[in-house]
Amino acid sequence: MKKTVILLILSLFICQAVYAHSPSDINISYSQSTKMLKAIISHDVADPNNHYVREVIVGLNGKYIVEQFLSGQDNKTTQTVSYLIPDAKIGDTFYVEAYCSISGKLRKEIKISR
């Protein structure tokens, strides 16, 4: 009986690990005129209320500047976030990290140019 319970628990963890996956891409853009950073996070899921991008972290020149927690995803394929970042200038580098609600993360960077 004890072995059966342990095997069942292990099976559930393995199934969850197979079901979970990191976001597949992050498209980052920054508008100098509006000072808005926009990130479109690609994360294909069956149910965006139960499996979604749960956290987004933004950094500027290696320093953490924004952390946002989400309770669901926009739709089954993407999560879009936008932030007003007035301090960024040409030559600066942004990073965006996106975390899956089950497991996994992805980080992308862009350098601001003209």
Buried (B, 14 or more C-beta within 10 A) or exposed (E): EEEEEEEEEEEEEEEEEEEEBBBEEBBBEBEEEEEBBBBBBBBEBEEBEEBBBBBBBBBBEEEEBBEEEBEBBBEEBBBEBEBEBEEBEEEBEBBBBBBBBBEBBBBBEBEBEE
